[in-house]
Amino acid sequence: MRRRVFDVIASTGGLLVAVVLIVAGALGLWAANWTNTNVRSQLAQQQIYFPPASAFAHAKAGTEITPNMRQYLYQYAGQQVLNGAQAEAYADHFIGQHLYDMPFHGVYSKVSAAARAAKAGSPQATQLQGLEATVFQGTTLRGLLLEAYGFSQFGVIALWASIISFILAGLMLVLVGFGFWHSRRTKADEEILKMQSASAQQIAA
């Protein structure tokens, strides 16, 4: 095969690969934008806010803000929960912490089992039933927020995949450019593999 023809074919193939990568990057960018917009829209409807900065100044065990919450939540003080990172922080380090501080560490199955085992109509049963409802609500909200966080991670992955696709497309276009440039500088009759010399063929024979 002539070298010029090979260069053109290889460069054309590289150009097609670059187009595919650009399309993949565009789709990844669209997916990331759609995911982030959807997560933000769904979270905004819940109107969940982090405690104000003043609350963190009086962090104390057994109160709304415990000392170990500060390192995770203070950066979001007073903000509305609108993205995956905020949802994860609120779920794990605010709701999760309060659940952990409850009897049975806020594990719904254990609280529910204790409520069923308590004598019906007793003060203990009433207290456990109230705790069961609270734990159920907290666990449910925590799960929904973590689901939003998990969904947002797909957006992050799509964004990075898009960036990588665009970078690879750029590199491929550079190689394609060199390929076409080289094809123009190559002699029209130059072959990729030259014929062996007659003597070499005789020896091989």
C-alpha positions as CSV (number, residue, x, y, z in Angstrom):
1,M,0.0,0.0,0.0
2,R,1.2,3.5,-0.8
3,R,2.2,5.5,2.2
4,R,0.1,8.5,1.3
5,V,-3.0,6.3,1.0
6,F,-2.3,4.7,4.4
7,D,-1.8,8.2,6.0
8,V,-5.1,9.4,4.6
9,I,-7.0,6.3,5.7
10,A,-5.5,6.4,9.2
11,S,-6.1,10.1,9.6
12,T,-9.7,9.8,8.4
13,G,-10.3,7.0,10.9
14,G,-8.8,9.1,13.6
15,L,-11.1,12.0,12.6
16,L,-14.1,9.7,13.0
17,V,-12.9,8.7,16.4
18,A,-12.5,12.4,17.4
19,V,-16.0,13.1,16.3
20,V,-17.3,10.2,18.4
21,L,-15.4,11.5,21.4
22,I,-16.7,15.0,20.9
23,V,-20.3,13.6,20.7
24,A,-19.7,11.5,23.8
25,G,-18.3,14.5,25.6
26,A,-21.3,16.6,24.7
27,L,-23.7,13.9,25.9
28,G,-21.7,13.6,29.1
29,L,-21.9,17.3,29.6
30,W,-25.6,17.3,29.0
31,A,-26.1,14.4,31.4
32,A,-24.1,16.2,34.1
33,N,-26.1,19.4,33.7
34,W,-29.4,17.6,33.7
35,T,-28.5,15.6,36.8
36,N,-27.4,18.6,38.8
37,T,-30.4,20.7,37.7
38,N,-32.8,17.8,38.7
39,V,-31.1,17.3,42.0
40,R,-31.2,21.0,42.8
41,S,-34.8,21.3,41.8
42,Q,-35.9,18.4,43.9
43,L,-34.0,19.5,47.0
44,A,-35.2,23.1,46.7
45,Q,-38.8,22.0,47.0
46,Q,-38.0,20.5,50.4
47,Q,-36.8,23.8,51.8
48,I,-34.3,22.3,54.2
49,Y,-31.8,24.7,55.7
50,F,-28.7,24.2,57.8
51,P,-28.7,25.8,61.3
52,P,-27.4,29.4,61.3
53,A,-23.8,30.2,62.2
54,S,-24.9,31.5,65.6
55,A,-26.0,28.0,66.5
56,F,-22.5,26.6,66.0
57,A,-21.1,29.0,68.5
58,H,-22.9,27.2,71.3
59,A,-22.4,23.6,70.2
60,K,-23.1,21.3,73.1
61,A,-23.9,17.6,73.5
62,G,-27.6,16.9,73.6
63,T,-28.5,20.1,71.8
64,E,-29.3,20.9,68.2
65,I,-25.7,21.3,67.4
66,T,-23.2,18.9,69.0
67,P,-19.4,19.6,69.0
68,N,-18.6,17.0,66.4
69,M,-21.0,18.5,63.8
70,R,-19.1,21.7,63.5
71,Q,-16.3,20.4,61.3
72,Y,-18.8,19.0,58.8
73,L,-21.6,21.5,58.8
74,Y,-20.2,24.9,59.7
75,Q,-19.2,25.6,56.1
76,Y,-22.9,25.3,55.1
77,A,-24.3,27.4,58.1
78,G,-27.5,29.1,57.2
79,Q,-27.5,27.7,53.6
80,Q,-30.3,25.8,52.0
81,V,-29.7,22.2,51.0
82,L,-29.5,22.4,47.2
83,N,-26.7,20.0,46.0
84,G,-25.4,16.5,46.6
85,A,-22.6,17.5,48.9
86,Q,-24.9,19.5,51.1
87,A,-27.5,16.7,51.1
88,E,-24.8,14.1,52.2
89,A,-23.5,16.4,55.0
90,Y,-27.0,17.1,56.3
91,A,-28.0,13.5,56.1
92,D,-24.9,11.9,57.7
93,H,-23.7,14.6,60.1
94,F,-27.0,16.3,61.2
95,I,-29.8,13.8,61.0
96,G,-27.5,10.8,61.3
97,Q,-25.9,12.3,64.5
98,H,-29.2,13.0,66.1
99,L,-30.5,9.5,65.3
100,Y,-27.3,8.0,66.8
101,D,-27.8,10.0,70.0
102,M,-31.3,8.5,70.4
103,P,-32.1,5.3,72.3
104,F,-30.9,2.2,70.3
105,H,-28.8,4.7,68.3
106,G,-31.9,5.5,66.2
107,V,-31.9,2.1,64.5
108,Y,-35.5,1.8,63.4
109,S,-35.8,-2.0,63.5
110,K,-34.6,-2.0,67.1
111,V,-36.9,0.8,68.2
112,S,-39.8,-0.8,66.5
113,A,-39.1,-4.2,68.1
114,A,-38.9,-2.5,71.5
115,A,-42.2,-0.7,70.9
116,R,-43.9,-3.9,70.0
117,A,-42.5,-5.7,73.0
118,A,-43.6,-3.0,75.5
119,K,-46.8,-3.6,77.4
120,A,-49.7,-2.1,75.5
121,G,-51.0,1.2,77.1
122,S,-48.0,1.5,79.4
123,P,-46.0,4.8,79.6
124,Q,-43.0,2.9,78.1
125,A,-45.1,1.8,75.1
126,T,-46.3,5.3,74.5
127,Q,-42.8,6.7,74.7
128,L,-41.4,4.1,72.4
129,Q,-44.2,4.6,69.9
130,G,-43.4,8.3,69.8
131,L,-39.7,7.5,69.4
132,E,-40.5,5.0,66.7
133,A,-42.4,7.7,64.7
134,T,-39.5,10.1,65.1
135,V,-36.9,7.6,64.1
136,F,-39.0,6.6,61.1
137,Q,-39.3,10.1,59.9
138,G,-35.6,10.9,60.5
139,T,-34.5,7.7,58.8
140,T,-36.7,8.3,55.8
141,L,-35.5,11.9,55.3
142,R,-31.9,10.8,55.7
143,G,-32.4,8.1,53.1
144,L,-34.0,10.5,50.6
145,L,-31.2,13.0,51.0
146,L,-28.6,10.3,50.6
147,E,-30.4,9.1,47.4
148,A,-30.1,12.7,46.1
149,Y,-26.4,12.6,47.0
150,G,-25.9,9.3,45.2
151,F,-27.8,10.6,42.1
152,S,-25.6,13.7,42.1
153,Q,-22.5,11.5,41.9
154,F,-23.7,10.2,38.5
155,G,-23.6,13.8,37.4
156,V,-20.0,14.2,38.7
157,I,-18.9,11.0,36.9
158,A,-20.6,12.2,33.7
159,L,-18.8,15.6,34.0
160,W,-15.4,14.0,34.4
161,A,-16.2,11.5,31.5
162,S,-17.1,14.5,29.4
163,I,-13.9,16.3,30.2
164,I,-11.8,13.3,29.4
165,S,-13.6,12.7,26.2
166,F,-12.9,16.3,25.1
167,I,-9.3,16.0,26.0
168,L,-8.9,12.8,24.1
169,A,-10.8,14.3,21.1
170,G,-8.3,17.2,21.2
171,L,-5.3,14.9,21.2
172,M,-6.8,12.9,18.4
173,L,-7.4,16.0,16.3
174,V,-3.8,16.9,16.7
175,L,-2.7,13.5,15.6
176,V,-5.1,13.7,12.6
177,G,-3.6,17.0,11.7
178,F,-0.1,15.5,11.7
179,G,-1.4,12.6,9.7
180,F,-2.8,14.7,6.9
181,W,0.3,17.0,7.0
182,H,2.5,13.9,6.6
183,S,0.5,12.6,3.7
184,R,1.0,15.8,1.8
185,R,4.8,15.6,2.3
186,T,5.0,12.0,1.3
187,K,6.0,11.1,-2.3
188,A,3.0,9.8,-4.3
189,D,4.8,6.5,-5.2
190,E,6.3,5.8,-1.8
191,E,5.4,2.4,-0.4
192,I,5.0,1.4,3.2
193,L,6.9,-1.9,2.8
194,K,9.5,-1.9,0.1
195,M,10.1,-5.1,-1.7
196,Q,13.0,-7.2,-0.5
197,S,16.1,-7.2,-2.6
198,A,16.4,-10.0,-5.2
199,S,19.3,-11.6,-3.3
200,A,17.3,-11.6,-0.1
201,Q,14.4,-13.3,-1.8
202,Q,16.7,-16.0,-3.2
203,I,18.1,-16.6,0.2
204,A,14.7,-16.8,1.7
205,A,13.6,-19.2,-1.1
